[in-house]
Amino acid sequence: MVSNMRKHFPSFASASSWFEVYATLSTFTMLIRTAFNELIPHQIRSFLVSKLEAFFHSQPNNQISLRINEFWHDRCDDNELFLAALEYLPTRITSTYKSLKVGKLENEKHLNLAVDPSQEVVDEFEGTKFTWKLDENSEENSRHIWKEAFVLTFDERNRERVLDRYIPHVLKTYEAMKSEKRIPEIHSRRGYQWTNRKLSHPATFDTLALDPELKQAVVDDLDRFLKRKEFYKKVGKPWKRGYLLYGPPGTGKSSLIAAIANHLKFDVYDLDLSSINSDSDLMEAMRDISRSSILVIEDIDCNEEVHDRSNPKQDSDIEKGSGKFNLSNLLNLVDGLRSGGGDGWVIIFTTNHKEKIDPALLRPGRMDMHIHLSFLKGKAFQIMASKYLGIEGHHPVVEEIKGMLEKTQVTPAVVGEHLIRNEDPDLALEALVQFLKQQIKEETQ
Ligand SMILES: Nc1ncnc2c1ncn2[C@@H]1O[C@H](COP(=O)(O)OP(=O)(O)OP(=O)(O)O)[C@@H](O)[C@H]1O
């Protein structure tokens, strides 16, 4: 039998010869490993190992491609991920790209860039590179309904990273970009229905002439509110914030509301309480307010239902209201109704007479921040000089005006009117100086 095997396998060695070969090989391998570890410095060793890994992992058979069609299946449903990539990828284009699509939309000032099929876009996420390519379907009368698709290619090792984190990151960035571009709407109540139009008020926190510290405090409060959706849920409170804006006419209450809406990208619901005749009317109006929104009730002191009844003095000079609803109770009820949904809810009351309002309506949790908008003073005027006249930094006439504003009370609305009349900054400032002189003279007489 053994001789038979020898015949078929002439080089077949005995067991002891195999052990000898094995022992020699192991000794040799150990020697190589020791020499590699001891003679080659650590950095060079790591470099060589990473190169070898990269070589094996960069082989084409380790690449995975995900195809992201314009539509899902053969239905006409938009594929959200395709739309997200369409918006997201142009933000990853760098100046080294050689082939791009470019265009301009009628109502936009800037040029738009888009991915071209002949150019791959490489994105980096968590230190890993991902390659995107646009695939265009050029077949005319094709039975495929898709015209474009993205192909996302990555190394197989990153499969989980892509599905669990990278794609969610692309979708989240797209949502943020959409809300950044969104123009809020303003809704007004006509009869029993809300009608809406785009909020065209251009006021932003940048253009508002407010004391910088107050402005920062408001922006910080809004940003904290926006960020804490999960926190409100955790502590079992409705995701809601109330602001009371009070101060004389022309100090910027409406402008601040527009700036808040433009900052949060929330729609505004402007509710005129005089059109509300009963609790059920009010409840219906509130129930129709959808998604993340700002409910504004301007000049709230003009409604008897919100007056401080412990102050008998005021009732003589106020028009009698319907007395048919209780705003405080109703807002509690609405909080309960809305607390289940994930929508943010901002309530803004404005008034020229804070002292007339029932304190129950102004307590924290109802009106969390009371913002006093007052007559124009130096730091806020510096902002107007910059926005209206382009004057930055120290300017002798601006300093003179700041001093005069300490001696008189004028609203930003009045000063704005003076600044807008003259295109020449020096003439505009001079006219304002003359106006303020006259104002101070009249007040001291
Ligand atoms: N703080 C401000 N910063 C910049 N502009 C302002 C400011 N306040 C008022 N203005 C200008 O004055 C105009 C009137 O202001 P706005 O309507 O915001 O005041 P208001 O306090 O709401 O007045 P009212 O109480 O009469 O409604 C605005 O169009 C705006 O241009």
The ligand as an SDF file (V2000), in Angstrom:
LIG
                    3D

 31 33  0  0  0  0  0  0  0  0999 V2000
  -36.0980   99.0920   16.5980 N   0  0  0  0  0  0  0  0  0  0  0  0
  -36.2390   99.3900   15.2850 C   0  0  0  0  0  0  0  0  0  0  0  0
  -35.2540   99.0770   14.4280 N   0  0  0  0  0  0  0  0  0  0  0  0
  -35.3740   99.3780   13.1260 C   0  0  0  0  0  0  0  0  0  0  0  0
  -36.4360   99.9820   12.6050 N   0  0  0  0  0  0  0  0  0  0  0  0
  -37.4360  100.3070   13.4280 C   0  0  0  0  0  0  0  0  0  0  0  0
  -37.4030  100.0120   14.8030 C   0  0  0  0  0  0  0  0  0  0  0  0
  -38.5250  100.4680   15.3630 N   0  0  0  0  0  0  0  0  0  0  0  0
  -39.2530  100.9970   14.4020 C   0  0  0  0  0  0  0  0  0  0  0  0
  -38.6120  100.9210   13.2320 N   0  0  0  0  0  0  0  0  0  0  0  0
  -39.1010  101.4250   11.9350 C   0  0  0  0  0  0  0  0  0  0  0  0
  -40.3400  102.0840   12.1850 O   0  0  0  0  0  0  0  0  0  0  0  0
  -41.4210  101.4840   11.4750 C   0  0  0  0  0  0  0  0  0  0  0  0
  -42.5600  101.2240   12.4440 C   0  0  0  0  0  0  0  0  0  0  0  0
  -42.1250  100.2860   13.4030 O   0  0  0  0  0  0  0  0  0  0  0  0
  -43.0240   99.1200   13.9810 P   0  0  0  0  0  0  0  0  0  0  0  0
  -44.3000   99.0380   13.2220 O   0  0  0  0  0  0  0  0  0  0  0  0
  -42.2000   97.9020   14.0970 O   0  0  0  0  0  0  0  0  0  0  0  0
  -43.3230   99.7150   15.4290 O   0  0  0  0  0  0  0  0  0  0  0  0
  -44.4140   99.2460   16.4680 P   0  0  0  0  0  0  0  0  0  0  0  0
  -43.7720   99.3890   17.8040 O   0  0  0  0  0  0  0  0  0  0  0  0
  -44.9470   97.9350   16.1020 O   0  0  0  0  0  0  0  0  0  0  0  0
  -45.5180  100.3480   16.3070 O   0  0  0  0  0  0  0  0  0  0  0  0
  -47.0930  100.2190   16.6860 P   0  0  0  0  0  0  0  0  0  0  0  0
  -47.1760  100.0370   18.1630 O   0  0  0  0  0  0  0  0  0  0  0  0
  -47.6230  101.5450   16.2240 O   0  0  0  0  0  0  0  0  0  0  0  0
  -47.6150   99.0770   15.8930 O   0  0  0  0  0  0  0  0  0  0  0  0
  -40.8990  100.2160   10.8940 C   0  0  0  0  0  0  0  0  0  0  0  0
  -41.2770  100.1050    9.5540 O   0  0  0  0  0  0  0  0  0  0  0  0
  -39.3940  100.2920   10.9780 C   0  0  0  0  0  0  0  0  0  0  0  0
  -38.8660  100.6680    9.7340 O   0  0  0  0  0  0  0  0  0  0  0  0
  1  2  1  0
  2  3  1  0
  2  7  2  0
  3  4  2  0
  4  5  1  0
  5  6  2  0
  6  7  1  0
  6 10  1  0
  7  8  1  0
  8  9  2  0
  9 10  1  0
 10 11  1  0
 11 12  1  0
 11 30  1  0
 12 13  1  0
 13 14  1  0
 13 28  1  0
 14 15  1  0
 15 16  1  0
 16 17  2  0
 16 18  1  0
 16 19  1  0
 19 20  1  0
 20 21  2  0
 20 22  1  0
 20 23  1  0
 23 24  1  0
 24 25  2  0
 24 26  1  0
 24 27  1  0
 28 29  1  0
 28 30  1  0
 30 31  1  0
M  END
$$$$
